[in-house]
Amino acid sequence: ARKSGLEVARGEYVFYLDGDDFLEKNAISELYSEAIKRNADYIIRIRLLFYYGGNRIMELKVIKRVNPEIHPSAIVDPTAVLHKNVIVGPYAVIGPNCEIGEGSIIDAHAVIAAHTRMGKNNHIFPHAVIGEEPQDLKFQGEFSTVVIGDFNSIREYCTIHRATGENQETRIGSYNMFQAYVHIAHNCNLGDHIVISSFSGLAGHVTIEDRAVIGGMSGIHQFVKIGAGSMVGGVSKIVQDVCPFVIVDGNPARVIGLNSVGLARNHITAEVKKELKRAFKLIFRSGLKLDDAIHEMEQELSSTPEIEHLLAFLRNSDR
């Protein structure tokens, strides 16, 4: 509803109200007056406190305008929104209905094509292309988006395409590194702290969970899920879901073992690592069918967030 509303909104400001919020009489007019008086681009962290007797405290945090730095040769569509301290390099292009978050850098010749929203402190390196139409014969020009979080490093010649399907999105989380020439296709959903090495490609509808690592020149088949904390070896062909916390490698890929280095880097405790080793043996070395292995894990293993996540992944895996 908010996305649709922003498409048709007209005026100086947009006000968001959740279903469980309560506004006092004249609240919006007071907020508008404060915004005009302080020459604010927007007001955030609004808190209305009510006490018995009608006493009220209103807390406002006002964001002052700090103009983006746009190179004279760059092309920025009039509908694009650039927040404070954004830097747009020479010959970069930012297309219609794009939003670039505070402190982000769009380097020379990078293209943010259309309908792309990114958060703060992202760095888009030269010649990367984000928000172009999907390479999908089903795409008929419908409205779709790319949504990107914060603190991502998207290196040279990366491509991230919009989704197929009305109001669908390709979603990227935060703190990710996509090395040069990585391709992320339509409708992919990526979490946080992911590393994808150069020349790797994700087909449509791929899901990658937090803290996964994809080796260089790997290919990920459409609809595949890559589990949290897993690692895909370089030049691998991935046509099935990759279990969380494991290493896979090869063409076709096979499970090599538990991702011990990844577990250590993510500060997984020795007790949890011991339980994950037991889970690994039940899934991949016991000879049990998957449903039976899941049942054994439910009965034998301690309930930790990692084990519960692993069980949920296995229950919902369809590849």
Disulfide bonds with the S-S distance in Angstrom:
none
